Amino acid sequence: MRISLKVNGKRRMADVGADTRLIDMLRNDFRLTGVKEGCGAGECGASTVLLDGDAVCSCVVPAVQACGREVTTIEGLEADGELDAIQQAFIDCDATQCGFCTPGMIMSAKALLLKNPHPTRGEIKRAIAGNICRCTGYLPIVNAVEAAAKRLGDKE
């Protein structure tokens, strides 16, 4: 089946089977390798992307469900060579270590900030609850999301 969708702001076409997962289309057809596969069951959050602004685990979403919709991956956050506020905050707050969970964690945080630009620590923790990080202990990640929210708030 041929589908049309917007990926990181650009209209794209792909030939997918009924069993093709969104992650496979993104990684294999569009070479967007920032999308990681951890568990393959939607439990770890490594494959998180935005689908029409909502955080989804691309390893459990059929690619055909993206037809006519907009997908944003970690690669789509930077603009004109500038990192997104959440990406920069992860760097500034040392919220990355091995880096495997980082793209999914950032995308979950981005989804939160799109809907709620002034989240509480509790809301941040709930937003990233579906993402597993084995390295950071989560505190730097929560601090990074808070820092990004503050930066975005300062721009208003």
C-alpha positions as CSV (number, residue, x, y, z in Angstrom):
1,M,0.0,0.0,0.0
2,R,1.3,3.5,-0.9
3,I,0.9,6.0,1.9
4,S,1.4,9.7,2.0
5,L,2.4,11.5,5.2
6,K,4.4,14.4,6.5
7,V,7.7,13.5,8.2
8,N,9.6,16.2,10.0
9,G,7.8,18.9,8.0
10,K,8.2,17.3,4.6
11,R,5.6,15.5,2.5
12,R,6.8,11.9,2.0
13,M,5.5,8.7,0.3
14,A,6.2,5.1,1.3
15,D,5.2,1.7,0.1
16,V,4.3,-0.3,3.2
17,G,2.8,-3.7,4.0
18,A,-0.1,-4.2,6.4
19,D,2.4,-5.5,8.9
20,T,5.0,-2.7,8.5
21,R,5.6,-0.9,11.8
22,L,6.1,2.9,11.9
23,I,9.6,2.5,13.3
24,D,10.6,0.3,10.4
25,M,9.3,2.7,7.8
26,L,11.1,5.6,9.6
27,R,14.4,3.9,10.0
28,N,14.6,1.8,6.8
29,D,12.7,3.9,4.2
30,F,13.5,7.4,5.5
31,R,16.9,6.6,7.2
32,L,15.8,8.4,10.4
33,T,17.9,6.3,12.8
34,G,17.4,8.6,15.8
35,V,14.3,6.5,16.4
36,K,15.5,3.5,18.5
37,E,14.0,0.1,19.1
38,G,14.4,-1.2,22.6
39,C,11.8,-3.7,23.6
40,G,9.7,-3.8,20.4
41,A,6.5,-3.9,22.6
42,G,5.9,-0.3,23.5
43,E,7.2,-0.8,27.0
44,C,10.5,1.1,27.1
45,G,9.7,4.3,25.2
46,A,12.9,4.2,23.1
47,S,10.9,4.4,19.9
48,T,8.8,7.4,20.9
49,V,7.9,9.9,18.1
50,L,5.2,12.4,17.8
51,L,2.2,11.5,15.7
52,D,0.1,14.6,15.2
53,G,1.8,16.0,18.3
54,D,1.1,13.0,20.5
55,A,3.9,10.8,21.9
56,V,3.5,7.3,20.5
57,C,5.8,4.2,20.6
58,S,6.5,3.7,16.9
59,C,7.4,0.1,17.4
60,V,3.7,-0.8,18.0
61,V,2.1,1.6,15.6
62,P,1.3,0.2,12.1
63,A,2.8,2.5,9.4
64,V,-0.5,2.7,7.6
65,Q,-1.9,4.5,10.7
66,A,0.4,7.4,9.8
67,C,-1.2,7.9,6.4
68,G,-2.3,11.5,6.0
69,R,-0.8,12.4,9.4
70,E,2.3,14.2,10.6
71,V,5.2,12.4,12.2
72,T,8.0,14.2,14.0
73,T,11.2,12.4,15.0
74,I,14.2,13.6,17.0
75,E,15.8,14.7,13.7
76,G,12.8,17.0,13.1
77,L,13.2,19.1,16.2
78,E,16.2,21.2,15.2
79,A,15.5,24.1,13.0
80,D,18.0,26.1,10.9
81,G,20.9,24.4,12.6
82,E,19.6,25.3,16.1
83,L,18.7,22.6,18.6
84,D,15.2,22.7,20.1
85,A,15.0,24.1,23.6
86,I,14.4,20.6,25.0
87,Q,17.4,19.1,23.2
88,Q,19.6,21.9,24.5
89,A,18.3,21.5,28.0
90,F,19.2,17.8,27.9
91,I,22.8,18.8,27.1
92,D,23.0,21.6,29.6
93,C,21.5,19.5,32.4
94,D,23.7,16.4,31.7
95,A,20.5,14.4,31.1
96,T,22.2,12.0,28.7
97,Q,24.6,9.3,29.4
98,C,24.7,6.3,27.1
99,G,22.2,8.2,24.9
100,F,20.0,5.2,23.9
101,C,16.9,6.4,25.6
102,T,17.5,10.1,24.9
103,P,15.6,10.5,21.6
104,G,12.5,8.8,23.0
105,M,12.7,10.7,26.3
106,I,13.1,14.0,24.5
107,M,10.1,13.3,22.2
108,S,7.9,12.4,25.3
109,A,9.0,15.7,26.9
110,K,8.4,17.6,23.7
111,A,4.8,16.2,23.5
112,L,4.3,17.4,27.1
113,L,5.6,20.9,26.5
114,L,3.5,21.3,23.3
115,K,0.4,20.7,25.4
116,N,1.5,22.1,28.7
117,P,4.3,24.7,28.5
118,H,4.4,25.1,32.3
119,P,4.3,21.5,33.7
120,T,4.9,20.7,37.4
121,R,7.5,18.1,38.4
122,G,4.7,15.6,38.9
123,E,3.4,16.2,35.3
124,I,6.9,15.8,33.9
125,K,7.3,12.5,35.8
126,R,4.0,11.3,34.4
127,A,4.9,12.3,30.9
128,I,8.1,10.4,30.9
129,A,6.8,7.4,32.9
130,G,6.7,5.3,29.8
131,N,10.4,5.8,29.0
132,I,13.1,3.6,30.7
133,C,16.5,5.1,31.3
134,R,19.1,2.8,32.9
135,C,21.8,5.4,33.3
136,T,20.7,8.8,34.6
137,G,18.4,8.1,37.6
138,Y,15.8,10.4,36.0
139,L,16.6,13.5,38.1
140,P,18.7,15.2,35.3
141,I,15.9,14.4,32.8
142,V,13.3,16.0,35.0
143,N,15.6,19.0,35.6
144,A,16.1,19.3,31.8
145,V,12.4,19.3,31.1
146,E,11.9,22.0,33.8
147,A,14.8,24.0,32.3
148,A,13.3,23.8,28.8
149,A,9.9,24.9,30.1
150,K,11.5,27.9,31.8
151,R,13.4,28.8,28.6
152,L,10.2,28.6,26.6
153,G,8.4,30.6,29.2
154,D,11.0,33.3,29.2
155,K,10.5,33.7,25.4
156,E,6.8,34.4,25.8
